[in-house]
Amino acid sequence: MTTPASAPRIAAPAQVFAKGHGAGNDFLVLPDPHGRLALTAEDVVRLCDRHAGIGADGVLRAVRCATEPEAAGQASQAEWFMDYRNADGSPGQMCGNGIRVLARYLVETGACRPGTTAIATRAGIRRVHVTPSPAGPVTVHMGHPRLPGPVHLSVSAGSRTWPAVHVDVGNPHAVVLVDCLTDPGDLIAPPVVTPAKAFPDGITVEFVVRPGPDTLALRVHERGVGETRACGTGACAAVAALNPAVGTYTVSMQGGRLRVAVLPDGAMELTGPACIVATGTVEPSLWPGPA
């Protein structure tokens, strides 16, 4: 049946998104200040698809703590909650590049002022410093890394197996020292981490070389995503696994460089580029429905 020419056409509401990245680690920012989006795993997979969607390593839903049940307990410490989802739709506790991109977005849209602001995550409150310049670096205080074990951890990739160090920086990482960054092969398949039962929700793996005392280079296979061009928590985990002295370390990855500062109390700060590269609207068939 055809629609009469005189009938009004009802347009679907425009749904806004932003695209940003930190050292090549890219994200979709979905503004949802009032907590009205029911974001499913299927929604995230559709949006992050690089061929049929917009494409990203993950989704950052920006929602006020007061309107998000998962973050309501943090509302007295932070206005905004980072609801981070990996590209496969699984929730993430923490994302070092993602939180810097989210902070940049909040400043550029006027939701936060330049300077230092607190943002809630599933790993707790993180304080992020954003410079006024869109090209300036963004720094996040990452807290204290933990090395909780298991003591005997190994990672296999390609035809090789290495011992690994478990580091928790709000999310779990297995850090492997290798002779060359090509040693793990193509990393299309996820590395095999043993014992697997220690990480039922998966774990991010860093393959690290150390060209100098304060420089590292690494490749990252991120849980729920695959190999990524950069990983902020991975950079911190790699430094933490090396029993670092107080100071600043430069971490090089495929997408760029990040700086990890080890503070006198053992906490870490992560600094690097974080920029918004595009804003737009999403075709309604890709967009999550109302909560």
C-alpha positions, 0 to 999 in steps of 0.5 A, a space after each residue: 500500500 502506498 502512502 498518500 502524498 498528503 500524509 505527513 512524513 514522521 521523521 525518526 528522532 536524530 540520535 547523536 554520537 561522537 567519535 574519538 580516539 586516544 593514540 589510535 584506540 577509538 571509541 564511540 561516545 553516546 551521550 545519555 545524561 538522563 539514563 534513557 538508553 537501554 544499551 544491549 550487547 547487540 547494539 554495541 556490536 552493531 555500532 562497533 562493526 567497521 563495515 556495517 556500523 560506524 566502527 570502534 574498539 568500544 562504546 562510551 555511554 556518558 550518563 550522569 551517576 544520579 540517573 544510572 543505578 549502577 553508579 548511583 553510589 558514586 554520585 556524591 563523588 562524580 557527576 558522570 559515569 563511564 559506561 564502557 562496553 567492549 566491541 563485543 558488547 561485554 562491559 568493561 571495568 576500566 579503560 585508560 584511553 576511553 576515560 580520557 576521550 570521554 573527559 575530552 568530549 565532556 569538556 568540548 561539549 561544555 558538560 565539564 570545565 577544563 581542568 581536573 574532574 572526577 569520573 565514575 567507572 566500574 573500577 571506582 572514581 578516576 580523576 582526569 585532567 583536560 587541557 583547554 586546547 583540543 590538541 593538548 594532552 589528557 591525564 588520568 590518575 589510574 590509582 595503584 596497580 596490583 599484582 595479585 597472581 596467580 604466580 604461575 601464569 603463561 601465555 601462548 600465541 602462535 607456536 610459542 609460550 611465555 611466562 606472564 605477570 598478572 597485573 590488575 589496573 582496574 581490569 586484568 592484564 597478562 604481561 609478557 616480555 618478548 624478544 621481538 614484537 613479531 614473536 606472537 604472530 598475527 594475533 588474529 586468534 586470542 592468545 591462550 592464557 593458562 590457567 584459563 579458569 583464573 579469568 572466566 571473563 577473559 584477560 587483556 594480553 600485552 607483549 612487551 619489549 624494553 628498548 631502554 630503562 624508561 622506554 617500552 614498546 608493546 602490542 595488545 590483544 584486548 579482551 572483547 576487542 582483539 588487537 588494538 592500536 593502543 591500550 591505556 590500561 595495558 601501558 600501565 600494566 606493562 610498566 607495573 610488571 617491570 617493578 618500576 622505579 619512580 619516574 616517567 616511562 614512554 610506551 610506544 604502540 601501533 597508534 602512538 605513544 603514551 606516558 606513564 608516570 609512577 608516583 612516589 606512593 606507587 600510584 600511576 598517571 597516564 598521559 597522552 593524546 585524546 581527541 574528538 574527530 567527528 560528531 553526527 547522528 546514527 540511522 535509527 536502525 542502528 541505535 539502542 531503544 529507550 530504557 
